[in-house]
Amino acid sequence: MDFSCKYCSGICIKKGIRNGCQKLLCKGCNKHQQASYSNNAYQIDLDLWIFRYVKEGLGIRSISRILKISTNTVLSRISTMANQIPRPSILKGKTYEVDELRTYIKFKRNLYWVISAYCRETKEIVAFKVGKRNNKNLKVVIDSLLLSNAVKIYTDRLRNYISLIPRELHNVKKYSINHLERWHLTMRTRLKRLNRKTICYSKSLVLLYNHVKLLIWGEEKFFEYRLLSFWDDAT
């Protein structure tokens, strides 16, 4: 029985048996593989589908049921994808809006916030921080804007901002952060763990951060490019 390579469609030869599975070696590209796979987690485009489902508001268990893989696999893939997403550069001389989105981890009394900075010119989230709403976490976001020579920073009337933002740059006009508040509504709609009145919630700060990062800075073309690069390397 002849086996064809799944990478280059070349001829494979038998290369031993491990855990009851026939191992193969391609004569053309010299890659190892199996004659058959029983686990769906081996699929090359798995990351792309997980990314799509996360951005469409599906929970971890929903993705696990649809793709027929374990929840641990879904969580580990989400963590890996989030770590691979680069942080975008912040343009200088722009106007920003800063606000916080309230959520919780494990218990409803254990409150956490997603602190975001929205650029009015590019209409994108340029910086965010997940944690408690204190000066330490707020300062991380504000400092990134000050380093980019921000022209104006709009916030709500939270007193913490008074000591963090220079007076000449700070503005608290009414309806001045509507764009960012609308983006936070989009986040609640698209991320299952941020929905109100639901049994879905985050169990750790890392999980919450990874999901927010996938939604804010993750792009489908990034994972499609990785998939095409994989096939190009294989051929």
N, C-alpha and C positions, 0 to 999 in steps of 0.2 A: 504494500500500500504506500503510495507516494503522498508526501505532505508538502504543501506549499507554504512559503513564508508569508506571514501576515503583513510584513513590512515592505518587502521588495518582490513578492510573488515568486521567489526563487525556490529551488529544491532543498528540502530539509532532510537531514538524516537523524536517526534515533540516537539519543545521547543519555541513556539511562532512564530509570524510573524513580521518582521520589514522591512519597505520600500517595502512592497509587496512581500517579499521573505520569504519562509518557512525556519525557523531556526531549526537545528537538534542538538541532543546531543547523542554521542556514549556511549553505555552502557559499552563497553570494555575499551577503552582508555580515556574516559571522555573528549573528545575534541569536541568543538563546530564547526559547519560548516553549509553550506546552501544546500538546496535540488538541486539547480541549480544556475549556474553563467552566467551572461550576459557579464561580463567584462573579457577580455583576460589577464588582468594584474594579475589575481590571480594565474596563472600557476606557479608551483613550479620551473620549469626549465627556467623561463623567463630570469633571470640574465645570465645564461650560453649562451643563444642565443644572447642576447644583446652584451655580451663580444665578441663572435665570429664575429658578424657583424661589430663591431667597428674595430677589427683588420684586417678585410678584406676590409676596405676602404669605408664603407657605412656611409652616413651622418645621422643626427638625423631624418630628415623627411623620408628618405628611410627606416630606421629601423622601424619607426612608421607605415609606410604603410604596410610593410611586416608582422609585428607582430600584426597589427590591434590594436594598443594601442596609447594613446595620446603622443605628443612630450614631455609634462611635465613629464609623467611617465618615458620615456626614459632618460631624463636628471637627474631626481631624482635617478633612479637606477644606472646610471653611477657614480654619485657623491657618492652614498653609497658603491658601489663596490671599487672605488678608495680609499676611506677611510679605507677599510678593508684590503687592500693589504699591507703587512709589508715591511719595507725598508730592503734590504739585507745588511748583514754585509760585511765590506770591509777587505779583507785579507791584511796582512802586508808584506812589502818588495816586492812590485810589480811595474811594469812599466805602466804608464798611458799616454793617449792622451786626450787633452782638446780642445774643439772647440765649436763654437756657430752656431746655426741654426736660420736664420732670418725669422720672420713671422710678422703678425700684428693683432691687435684687433680692431674691428669695422671699422676703417678707415686705408687705406693703408699708410697714413703718420704717423699713430700711431704704430711705430715699436716696436716689442718685440723679444726677443731671447730665445732659448732653449739652455742653457749652459750645456754641457754634459762632463762626464769623462769616458773614455773607458779603461778597463784593457786589456792589450795585452795577458796576460797569460790565463785568464778565458774567454776572448772574450765577455765580458758583460759590460753594462753600470752600473757603481757602484754608481754614484751620478749625479744629474742633478738639475738645477734651472731654473725657467721660470721668466723672468723679463727683465728690461732694461740692456743694456750691460755697466754696470758701475763697479767700484771697489767693491762696496758693494755686488753685486750679484756674481761676479766672485770669490770673497774671500770665499763665502760660499762653493763653490765646491773645490777650491784649499785647504782650511783648512782641509776639510775632507780627502784629499789625504795626506797632510803633517802629520796628526795625525796617519795615517796608515804606517808611515815610508816609503814613496815612494822612490824607487831607482832612477827613472828618470821620468820627466814630459815633454812630448812633446807638443808644441803649435805652432800656427802660429805666425806671426810677430806683433800681436797686442801689443801695448806698455804697456797696463795695466798689462800684465803678468810680466813685468820686476820688478815691485815693489812688487808683490805678491808672486813670487816663488824665493827661494834662487838660486843664480847663479850656484852653483855646481849641482843642480838638474834640472835646466832649459835647454831645448834643442829646437832649432828652425830650425833643418835641413830640407832641401827640401824633400817633400814627406813623412814626418815623421808622419803625421796624416791621412794617407790614409784610415786606417781601420775605424776611426770614421766618416770621410766624407762619406764613403760607407754606414755606418749605418744611417747617416742623410738622404741619398737618400732613404733608406728603409722606414724611417719615413714619408717622403713626399709621397711615393707611397702608404703606408698603411693607413695613416690618411687623410681623405677627407679635413679637414680644413687646412692642410699643403700643399696641391697640388698647383702647380703654374698655373696661368691663369685659375682660376675657380671662380665661384660665391660663393663658400663655404668659410666661414671664422669664426673665433671665436668672440663671442660677449662679453666675459668676461675672465679675467685672470684665474678664477677658472675652467671654462670649459676647457680651453686649458691645464691647469695643469693636470686635471683629465684624459683627453684623452691620454696625453703623458705618464702618470703613468701607465695607463692600458696597453699601448703598450709595454713599457719598462720592467715593473716588473710584469705585470699580467700574470698568467699561467692558462691554461684551467683546469689543474688537480686540482687547488685550488678551483675552483667553482664546479667541479665535486665532490670533497671531501665534500664540504659543502652540496651538494645535497644528497649524500649518507648518510651523518650524519643526515640530516633531516629525511630521511626515517627510519634510525635506531632508532632515538628517538621516531618516531611515532609508531613503532612496539614494 
